[in-house]
Amino acid sequence: MRKLVIAISMLAFAGSAAYADPIKDRQALMKERGKIAGQLSKVVKGEEDFDAAAVLTTLKALQANAEKFDADTLFPAGSDKGDTTAAPKIWEDMAGFKSTEDKFLADAKATVASPPADVDALKAQLNTLGGDCGTCHQTYRIKKS
Ligand code: HEC
């Protein structure tokens, strides 16, 4: 039964162009995440003015990005091979990996629920979010030289 379910889900997988390549898909999602975080960090660094409405839009984009993260689809078994920096640890500890992303999603949601009123507040929120990126990357990503 389990095998059948897997076979069916693999067929569904193959049939979906959007998820033809989980490595590319998750890297695209992470690239987008990096871009969004970069926009926020420009404001924190003073390279861009703090505009509460614009910042909230960006935070919403970050939350939407986090909501698109589906570990089962993006990190299927066997996708540790290839042009990827995903560490084997992900598949050794999938529950831990998922809960690391869940924390990120919860923190992203919290920023949208309680948007920053000034740069200092944004800075504190970005520190938390950036800490989440670092925690996950340190544990679940390998550095390629
Ligand atoms: C739950 C874990 C997790 C969290 C949280 C996380 N990342 Fe990642 N990130 C990964 C993994 C795993 C990869 C490697 C993907 C691969 O190469 O297959 C990655 C790769 C990346 C990449 C490289 C993408 C590429 O083109 O290869 C960027 C950029 C990135 N992350 C940015 C961020 C930023 C910015 C944050 C926080 C705002 C963040 N990530 C949060 C797990 C995470």
Boltz pocket constraint, residues with backbone or C-beta under 6 A from the ligand:
constraints:
  - pocket:
      binder: B
      contacts: [[A, 23], [A, 26], [A, 27], [A, 28], [A, 30], [A, 31], [A, 33], [A, 34], [A, 35], [A, 37], [A, 79], [A, 83], [A, 84], [A, 85], [A, 86], [A, 87], [A, 97], [A, 100], [A, 101], [A, 102], [A, 104], [A, 129], [A, 130], [A, 132], [A, 133], [A, 134], [A, 136], [A, 137], [A, 140], [A, 141]]
      max_distance: 6.0
